[in-house]
């Protein structure tokens, strides 16, 4: 299964770049009809993970994907699932 991966470790403290990177990976998933995007905010304080989840809850973003899964085994990882017909 094809998937896209976005690791936010390098830009964790640059808010504008975080939003841009998230937008780009979501747009690419839609454009290429990729069924899964793995986002790695890392484990830190949890603030970056919260930011990613807030981004995913925006109405225009929420309409793009099917569901979000928080990795039960790895706190620092989020999966975004798409359903393509």
C-alpha positions in Angstrom: 0.0 0.0 0.0 1.3 3.4 -0.9 1.6 6.0 1.8 3.1 9.4 2.3 5.2 10.2 5.4 5.7 13.6 7.0 8.3 13.9 9.7 7.9 17.2 11.6 11.0 16.9 13.8 13.1 19.4 11.7 10.5 22.2 11.8 8.8 21.6 15.1 9.3 25.2 16.2 8.4 26.9 13.0 4.6 27.3 12.9 4.2 28.6 9.4 6.3 25.8 7.9 4.4 23.2 9.9 1.1 24.3 8.5 2.6 24.5 5.0 4.1 21.0 5.2 0.8 19.6 6.5 -1.2 21.3 3.7 1.3 20.0 1.1 1.2 16.4 2.2 -2.6 16.5 2.3 -2.8 18.0 -1.1 -0.4 15.4 -2.5 -2.4 12.6 -1.0 -5.5 13.9 -2.7 -3.8 14.5 -6.0 -2.1 11.1 -6.1 -5.1 9.3 -4.4 -2.8 7.9 -1.7 -4.8 5.9 0.9 -2.6 6.7 4.0 -0.5 9.6 5.3 1.7 9.1 8.3 2.5 12.2 10.2 5.3 12.2 12.8 5.1 15.1 15.3 7.3 13.3 17.7 6.8 12.7 21.4 8.0 15.9 23.0 5.6 17.9 25.1 2.6 17.0 23.0 2.0 20.5 21.7 3.0 19.7 18.1 0.7 16.7 18.1 -2.1 18.9 19.3 -1.3 21.4 16.6 -1.4 18.7 13.9 -4.8 17.4 15.3 -6.2 21.0 15.3 -5.0 21.4 11.7 -6.7 18.1 10.7 -10.0 19.2 12.3 -10.3 22.4 10.2 -13.5 22.1 8.1 -11.7 22.3 4.7 -9.1 19.8 5.7 -11.6 17.4 7.4 -13.5 17.1 4.2 -10.5 15.6 2.5 -9.9 12.4 4.5 -11.9 9.5 6.0 -10.5 9.2 9.5 -7.5 9.9 11.8 -5.9 7.2 13.8 -3.5 7.9 16.7 -0.9 5.1 16.9 -1.6 3.1 20.1 2.0 1.8 20.1 3.7 5.1 19.3 2.4 8.3 20.9 4.4 10.4 18.4 2.7 9.2 15.2 -0.7 9.9 13.6 -2.2 8.2 10.6 -4.6 9.9 8.3 -6.7 7.5 6.2 -8.3 8.4 2.9 -11.1 6.5 1.2 -11.0 6.7 -2.6 -13.8 5.3 -4.8 
